[in-house]
Amino acid sequence: MASEPIVTEDNSSSSSPAIAIASTSQLVAFSHTFSLKLDDGNYLLWRQHVLFAVRGHSLEHFLFDKDSCPEKFLSDEDKAANKIYSEYTTCMQQDQLLCSWLCSSMFESILTHMVGCNTSKQVWTSLQIYFQAQTAAKIDKLTTQLQTIKKNGLTLNAYLLKIKSLTDKLASTGHPLTAKEHVQAIFRALPTSYDPFIISTNSRT
């Protein structure tokens, strides 16, 4: 579970509704301890925990919105004078705090894929792209294994456990089998000696 964030005061004054921290004049600085670090096998669980924490502090716009921060300069005159809008500074500070917290929740093998990401949204989007590709490949592999599995010399109990292991792994990718599909996977590789049992079971469903 994500640790409690530390809320720090921001002295800039503004009533801009564009970002949650602007109206409260506070920055949410998450501590850098995380009990569930992201690796290649727990993305969905990690994502759920992160979203709980981020949404709990109304910071999800940093992950999903195209323009989560206001313009750096309010006018051409401000740009020429390098007068940066205070709300932009506050917003960027919050984004960098969130970005740092996200990166601290990853193992190095994942963090290397975040090189070049400068904002929370870039980190979030890079993770989605990376794990979508990983998940699609994993689903294909597990589905093939499930379709080609053979009972051979396995005991019935060992065979059922092997089927369950594959279906559990599919569920962990966000692609669970229905009860019917699970039963069909079991029946598919059973030898002909189980035909009476299969016919009897199918006749009752």
ZICORPE-V481959 format. One record per pair of residues at least 4 apart in sequence whose ideal C-beta (glycine too) atoms are under 7 Angstrom apart, sorted by sequence separation. I is the first residue (numbers start at 1). GAP is how many residues later the second one is. D is the distance in Angstrom with one decimal. If there is no record, write none. Layout:
i=(I	I)
gap=(GAP	GAP)
d=(D	D)
This chain:
i=(18	20	38	42	43	44	45	46	47	48	49	50	51	52	60	61	74	76	77	84	86	87	88	89	90	91	92	93	94	95	96	97	98	99	100	101	106	107	108	118	120	121	122	123	124	125	126	127	128	129	130	131	132	133	134	135	136	137	138	139	140	141	142	143	144	145	154	155	156	157	158	159	160	161	162	163	164	165	166	167	168	177	179	180	181	182	183	184	190	194	195	196	197	198	199	200	201	21	38	54	55	73	78	84	106	117	154	170	171	177	16	17	21	36	54	62	73	117	170	21	61	170	14	15	38	103	151	154	190	36	54	114	117	36	73	167	73	74	103	187	13	72	73	114	36	72	113	149	71	149	10	70	167	9	10	72	9	10	70	71	113	8	70	102	7	8	69	99	103	146	7	8	70	99	102	145	69	98	163	5	6	68	69	163	5	95	99	142	5	6	95	5	69	160	3	4	68	142	3	142	28	3	3	28	139	2	62	1	139	138	62	139	20	135	151	20	59	146	150	151	149	151	19	2	1	2	19	19	2	5	18	68	16	50	63	62	63	62	63	22	27	28	27	30	38	22	29	37	38	39	21	28	32	37	38	40	27	34	37	39	16	30	34	39	14	19	32	38	14	21	12	12	12	10	43	40	44	44)
gap=(4	4	4	4	4	4	4	4	4	4	4	4	4	4	4	4	4	4	4	4	4	4	4	4	4	4	4	4	4	4	4	4	4	4	4	4	4	4	4	4	4	4	4	4	4	4	4	4	4	4	4	4	4	4	4	4	4	4	4	4	4	4	4	4	4	4	4	4	4	4	4	4	4	4	4	4	4	4	4	4	4	4	4	4	4	4	4	4	4	4	4	4	4	4	4	4	4	5	5	5	5	5	5	5	5	5	5	5	5	5	6	6	6	6	6	6	6	6	6	7	7	7	8	8	8	8	8	8	8	9	9	9	9	10	10	10	11	11	11	11	12	12	12	12	13	13	13	13	14	14	15	15	15	16	16	16	17	17	17	17	17	18	18	18	19	19	19	20	20	20	21	21	21	21	21	21	22	22	22	23	23	23	23	23	24	24	24	24	25	25	25	26	26	26	27	27	27	27	28	28	29	30	31	31	31	32	33	34	34	35	36	36	38	38	38	39	39	39	39	39	40	40	42	47	48	48	49	50	51	52	52	53	54	55	57	58	58	59	61	65	66	66	67	67	67	68	68	68	68	68	69	69	69	69	69	69	70	70	70	70	71	71	71	71	72	72	72	72	73	73	74	77	78	80	88	94	128	130)
d=(6.4	6.9	6.6	5.3	5.9	6.6	6.7	6.2	6.2	6.6	6.9	6.0	5.6	6.1	5.8	4.3	5.2	6.3	6.3	6.0	6.4	6.1	6.2	6.4	6.6	6.3	6.3	6.5	6.4	6.0	6.2	6.5	6.4	6.5	6.2	6.7	4.3	6.9	6.4	6.0	6.1	6.0	6.2	6.5	6.5	6.4	6.2	6.0	6.0	6.8	6.4	5.7	6.4	6.6	6.2	6.2	6.6	6.4	6.2	6.0	6.4	6.5	6.2	6.3	6.1	6.1	4.3	6.8	6.3	6.4	6.4	6.6	6.3	6.4	6.9	6.3	6.0	6.5	6.5	6.4	6.5	4.0	6.5	6.3	6.4	6.8	6.3	6.2	4.1	5.7	6.0	6.2	6.2	6.2	6.3	7.0	6.7	5.9	6.6	4.9	5.2	4.3	4.1	5.8	4.6	4.0	4.4	5.1	4.0	4.9	4.4	6.5	5.9	6.8	5.3	4.9	4.0	4.6	6.4	7.0	4.8	6.1	5.3	6.6	4.5	6.0	4.7	6.9	6.6	6.7	6.5	5.5	5.6	5.7	6.9	5.2	6.8	5.2	6.0	5.0	6.9	5.8	6.3	6.0	5.7	6.3	6.3	6.6	6.5	6.8	5.2	6.1	5.6	6.8	6.1	4.8	6.1	5.2	5.1	6.6	5.5	6.8	5.3	6.3	5.2	4.8	5.8	6.2	6.6	4.9	5.7	5.4	6.5	4.5	5.3	5.8	3.7	4.6	5.7	4.7	4.7	6.9	6.1	5.5	6.3	5.6	5.8	5.7	4.3	6.1	5.3	6.9	6.7	6.7	7.0	7.0	6.8	5.4	4.8	5.1	4.9	4.9	6.7	6.4	6.8	6.2	5.3	5.6	5.5	5.5	5.4	5.1	3.9	5.1	5.3	6.4	5.9	5.3	5.1	6.0	5.3	6.4	6.9	5.6	6.0	6.6	6.7	6.8	3.9	6.4	5.2	6.7	6.4	7.0	5.8	4.3	5.9	6.4	4.4	5.4	5.9	6.7	5.3	6.9	5.9	6.3	4.8	5.9	4.4	4.9	6.2	6.9	6.7	6.3	6.5	7.0	6.2	6.5	5.3	6.7	4.7	3.8	4.1	6.4	6.1	5.0	4.4	5.2	4.8	5.0	4.1	6.8	5.2	5.4	4.5	6.6	6.9	5.6)
